[in-house]
């Protein structure tokens, strides 16, 4: 008898809302870790609000709804919050539960840099290597349905695959929706569902590298001949000089 597919088993999902889009310099504002024991299970969600220690730009506040004043008044100190978030994510991955993260290099790289900024042991050091197994609906969707036109952000994937997303850019809602997209990909693409979580992780490492190279080539042809797309999935390697 074959092993049950990851698509019908336990999944966890993780999402950050932040001060901006630069993984080297921006800070965590909110985070959520959602655990689903099986399809249709009531999600168990743990959430965090942090005081990032810097002003939250108005553009970022307009997206996730958290102001500088709210974060300062209600948020946990950044160092303590980053430590809690990292320990929680490490705890899930230590059980070998697949962790769904939409555009994983963004969230995991920013979390890594926050750890280093605040003297917290990074996730990779806790786990003895890159976080695994990770399921990234963005990378997986591009690999499984590579010629489909249109946007592939979380809202677009939810619309395409019929997954509810009620409060976009709220970390818990985004994490839950990403998990839903991952399950739908497993249901619709049996070839992906047949992989073990470890095999699926390695497939995404290769697919993400191919996608990054193709995007860099496109940018160099159409926009900037010196464009560079940072490699690395699910974490962009840390460069001490950054």
N, C-alpha and C positions, 0 to 999 in steps of 0.2 A: 504494500500500500504506500502511495506517495505521501510525502510530507505536506501538510496544509500550506497553502500559499500565504506569503506575507500580506497579500491584499485582503485576506479574510481573517487575519490574526490581529494581535495587539499592535497598535501604532502609538507613537507619541508625536507631538508637533511643537515647534518652537518658533517664536516671532519676537522681533524687537521693533519698537518705535523710537526714533532717535532725534538728535538735533540737526541732522543733515545726512548727506550721502557719502561723505569721505570716511572710509573705514579707518584711515590712519589718524584722523583728528577729531571726528565727531563722537558724541557721547550717547549713552543709553538714557532714555527717558522712561519708557515702560517696557516690560517684558512679560511673556506668558509662556507657560509650558503646559500642554494639554496631553492627557493620557486617555486613550480609548482602548478598552479591553477587547472589543470585537466590533464589527459593523453594527451600527445602531445603538451602541452602548451610550449611557449617559457620560459625557466627558467629565473627567476630573481635572480641573484647571487650577493652576497656581499662578498668581500674577504679582507683579512688582511695579511700584512707582518709585523712581529715584530722583533725587536732587542731583542733576548732572554736574553741578559745580560751576557751570557757565550759563550765560543767558541763552534761552531757547529762541532761535530766530522766529520772527512772526510767520514766515512761510512754513516752517515746520509745525508750529502751533496750529496753523490753519488746517493742516493735514490730519494730525492726530488729536488735536483738541486740548493739549496740555500746555498751559502757559508757564512762564518762568516763575511767576508768583505762586501758582498752585504747586509746582514741583518743589519750591523752596519750603512751602508751608507744610506739605503733606508727604513729601518724598523721603525715603530713607537716604542716609549718607551714601554717596556713590560707592565708596570702597566696600562697605558692608553689603550693599545690594549686589554689587558685581560678584562678591564672594558667594553669596547665597544662590544667585542665578547659576553660576558656574558649577557649584556643588550639585545642584538639582539636575542640571543637564548631564553631568558626569554620572550621577546615580542612575539615570534612565539608560544611558548607553552601556553602563556596566552590566545591565541585564540582557544586553543584545537586542533590546527592542528597537526596531527601525525608527529613526527620528526624522520626521518630515520637516523640511525647511525650504520655503520658497526662496529661490536665489540664495542658496546656502552660503556662498562665499561672502556675501554682504554681512549677514547676521553673525556668522561664526568668526569672520576676520575682525569685525568691530568688537565682538566680545573678547577675542584674544588680545586686541590692543588695549582695551579697558583693563583687562587683568594686568598687563604689563605696566600700565600707567599707575595703577593703584597698589602694586606689590602683591597681587593675588596670583596664586599658582594657576597658570593657564590650563585650559581644558586638555590640550595635547599632552602636557606634562603629567597631568593626572591619569590619563588613559594610556600613556606609553606610546603615543603616536597620534596621527590625525583622527578626529572623531569619525566613528564608523559603528554600525551602518547608517548612512544618511540617505534619504530619498528626497530629491530636489525636483518638484513637479515641473519647474521651468526647463531644466536640462533634459529630463525624461520626455516631456512632451515634444521638445524640439527633435529629439532623437527618434521617437516613435512615429511622429507625424510631421516630418521635416519640410514637406512642400506646402503645408497649409499657409495661406496668406493671413495677414492681420496681426493684431497685437497678441502678446502672450504674457501680459502681466496677470496678477492674480484675479482681478475682476474679469478680464477677458477669458481666462481659463475656466472660471466658475460659470460664466455665461455659456461657454462652448460645451462644457460637460454636464451642465444642469445641476451644479452644486450651489446651495444657498450661501449667500454672503450678505448678512444683514447689517453689519456695522464695519464697513471697510476702514482700515487703518486703526482699528482697535485691536491690540495685540492678540487677545484671546480669540476674537472672531476670525482674524486672519489666519491664526494657527489652525483653528478648527476647519476652516475652509480649505486650507492647503492639504490637510489630511484627507478631506473628502475628495479633492482632485486626485490625490495619489491613489486612493481606492478605486476611483473610476478608471484611471489608467490601467490598473491591474485587471479590472473587469473587462475592459474593452480590448486590451492587448495581451492575449494569453501568453505570448512569447516572453513578455516582461514578467508576468505573474509566475512563470515557471522557474525563474531564477531564485536562488536563495538570496536573503538580504545581502550577504557578503558579495555574491556574484553581481547582484544589481548595483551595489556600490562601486565595484570595479568597472562595470560597464559605464557608469556615469563619469568616472575619472577620465576614461578615454573619450567619451562623447563631449565632455566639457572642454577638453583640450582641443578637440577638433573644432568645436563651435567658437572658441576664443580665437583660434588661428584664422578661421574664416571671417570673423567679424573684424579682426585687425586688418586683414587683407582688403576687405570692403572699405574700411575707413581710409586706408592709405590710397586707394584708388579714387575715392569720391570726395574726401574732405581734407585730410591732413596726411601727407606722405610720411610723416614721422610718428603717426598715431601708434600708441602701444596699448594693448588690452592686457591687463595684469593676468598672468596665468595662475592656476592653482584652484583646485576644487577638492574637498569642500572648504578649504581655508587657503587664503592667499598667504604665502610664506612671509614671515616677519623679517624685515630688513632693519638692522639696528640703527642705520643712518636715517631712517624715515623721519 
